[in-house]
Amino acid sequence: MIALGIEGTAWNLSIALVDEKDVLFQINKPYLPKTGGIHPREAAQHHAEEIPKILSEIFKRFDKIDLVAFSQGPGMGPCLRVVATAARLLALKLKVPLVGVNHCLAHLEIGRWKTKAKNPVTLYVSGGNSQVIARRGERYRVFGETLDIGIGNALDKLARHMNLPHPGGPKIEELAKKGKKFYNLPYVVKGMDLSFSGLVTAAQKLYDSGVSAEDVSYSFQEVAFAMLTEVTERALAYLSLDEVLLVGGVGANERLQEMLKLMCEDRKAKFFAPPKEFMGDNGAMIAYTGLLMFKSGYKTEIENSAVKPDFRIEEVLITWD
């Protein structure tokens, strides 16, 4: 069975084909703003223009699609609506089932698929999300999360302040590798939750005071990633689990992976991270999760396919292992 997945919750448009064994094909067409951060309407317009081109390329190579899956939320409303409209049209045209997929769940499930992690504590870190997630019964539960902005958005805000282009995370990572001096910045962990807004403001002020971009980036990463590692370790202990899975675009950061690996070694736990191409937003994760859901009894009727910009992972009933 072959599933087509369309991902376009934010700046990266990605469409992929997946079967039960592997990713068959994937095309990424990111929207890159000329200045500043993501402009939702511009991103949506970009997606609307690029989707037909990608689908045309796919149908030149494949003539059999059994299922259409799409990112139903969470995400930017204008972008989600473009993706949902394309998915509905495609499912009706091909006369195949439609499955709306929770974007956060898709990150987690492709991570499990590609790493063979069984029952991990998952740290999901992206532009709009920073969550510690684990399965309890028939739901994935969020045991801790950001109280304001996601770590990805925090990195982007700092990068823009230092006149670095979008996406800012990889630029901050490269600068941080050259940093030599650590500066104290606000470390805000409240139980299992985190706050990054004050950390961003303090880092921006540090840069404005004349501290080098390299040292600001280094200090910011060390503090922010230590916060994320702390809450992940606390969840691991609280839940008595022995696996940690790192997913989401920020999960590609080598320093964050290093911190989590060290923590797992100390706790004699296993650390997992999928290949880099499956860390950021990608169509394969939507296609795979849609296929997993359909085989477990899920199907989204057209009248129930409205997008959900605030779609929570806890809302999805888990009917598979």
Summary of the structure (lengths in Angstrom):
residues: 321
radius of gyration: 19.5
end to end distance: 19.1
largest distance: 60.8
contacts: 1161
relative contact order: 0.19
helix: 47%
strand: 20%
